[in-house]
Amino acid sequence: MAILLAKLHNWLRSGGGDNPVLFGFIVFVAAIMGLLFLKGLAGKLFPERRSRAVSRRLNFFQKRKLIRQAEYLMNDGHFSQAGALLDSIGEFEHALQAYLKGNELVAAASLAEKIQRYNQAASIFAKLEEYDRAAALYEKSGDLGTAREMYISAAEKAAEKGKNYVAAEMYLKGGEPGRAAEMYNKAGDSEKAAALFEEAKEYEKAANAYEMVYAHSLSRDFGTSSLSLTKKGQEAALKAARAFEKASNYRSAARLYKAAKDISLAAEMLSRAGDDEGAANMLLEAKRFDQAAEAFRRAENEKGALKAAALKALNAEKIEEAAELFEKVEDYIQAAGLYERIAKPLDAGRMFEAAGEHASAASMFVAAGEWERAAQNYEKAGSANHAAEYYAKANNPEKAAPLFETSGQFFEAGQANMKVGKEDEAMSMFQRVRPGSEHYVRASNLLGQLFSIKGRQNLAIKKFLEVTANKSVTLDNIEIFYNLARAYEKIGQSANAKALHEKIILVDFNYKDANARLAALEKKDVDTS
């Protein structure tokens, strides 16, 4: 085109324009060619217009022939090919009929949708069980009721195939939030399920789903070594609690309100469930002592109310008041510990004793100087040696003696028996003291004295001699030598008695009546000579 215009320009400059007829013809041809060029350019820029133009050309030149060709194809049973041919030349109605006659439903439905016959397209897609596409087309056509039915059918089909998430979305579009929630739940999306259960007023199910979200948040925290309740977890617990409350499941609501750290509401839920006692204990845990006391009173538990008052006093560091209140509610261990803190061992002992903690009670009574009660509690605690010791301190040798014996303290048992006049039992105990014992010499001395008292002087002398043989008189053993001297006197062995008294006087001139006895023995010797 450009070359032609250039040649025309040269011709005109060379005088070719002098022939008006020829000039007019050339201008006409150039105009026609320009129009064709512009048309071609428009076809490239706007292909849809070009296709319409082709269609118009086909209508004008070949349409009838192509329609007849399509008819031949249909007569031969080639409906799909006929439909495609008719579709390509714009004969959409005939194409649709051809597809339908050939049961080419997918092609028919697609064509019906293309030509905006949405109801018809939707109906065909429904036959194909492509319910979601059918539903969308019914929506386009304004038939919302049938669209909902199709969405529900699509959801049911997806559910059968285990496509729970797809089923949930279809149920949701079909206006069935409850059924959608069930599918989201099966798909593991508890959060969406919970919100939809709540929308459907299925509060128990909503609560269980929210609780799953809460539990999942905890497990994730645990997996990351964090035991703190996340904000999302706390929100889920709170939503679960509210849903349980709406479902009148107050105990579960209480548990989740507690998890969400709303103790007041948790306690209120327990009260609404008829468990004022449980509500009170929960409030105690949270150190809401006055509210706890009120709840205990509603439960007609005055003892519980007093316990709340005791804990309140303890929390305020009013130790004595707290101890007295714990004593009233018979929480003796707590009371005992508090009395001990404020240096009241007698009261602490009373409390430990009441609680059956006898060893602790005994140690408190010891601190208070209450020997008898200390001994009684040691005895109950099975500590015979300590019991015997404190019975002895309490001047109760009769109780001390058998306990000394039980604990293997034979010397002390003998002494206790002597105090109550049980000489035979005392002798038996002294005889059980072994030679290696630190008390052997003293036990032998006392045993010798008892033999002497009973008139068995020879036995007494033998016992005294066991522990004095080859020994000199000292201040430590002087008593045994004195007792031996007296035994000799009693059997008339004056020489032995005199010799021992002399030795005693040499160590301690004023020991008992040794001087007088020596003098008496010497005088007796003079008189008899």
Secondary structure by P-SEA (a helix, b strand, c coil): caaaaaaaaaaaaacccccaaaaaaaaaaaaaaaaaaaaaaaaaacaaaaaaaaaaaaaaccaaaaaaaaaaaaaacaaaaaaaaaaaacaaaaaaaaaaaacaaaaaaaaaaaacaaaaaaaaaaaacaaaaaaaaaaaacaaaaaaaaaaaaaaaaaaacaaaaaaaaaaaaccaaaaaaaaaaacaaaaaaaaaaaacaaaaaaaaaaaaaaaaaaaaaaaccccccaaaaaaaaaaaaaaaaacaaaaaaaaaaaacaaaaaaaaaaaaccaaaaaaaaaaacaaaaaaaaaaaaccaaaaaaaaaaaaaaacaaaaaaaaaaaacaaaaaaaaaaaacaaaaaaaaaaaacaaaaaaaaaaaacaaaaaaaaaaaacaaaaaaaaaaaaccaaaaaaaaaaacaaaaaaaaaaaacaaaaaaaaaaaccccccaaaaaaaaaaaaaaaacaaaaaaaaaaaacccccccccaaaaaaaaaaaaaaacaaaaaaaaaaaaaaacccccaaaaaaaaaaaaaaaac
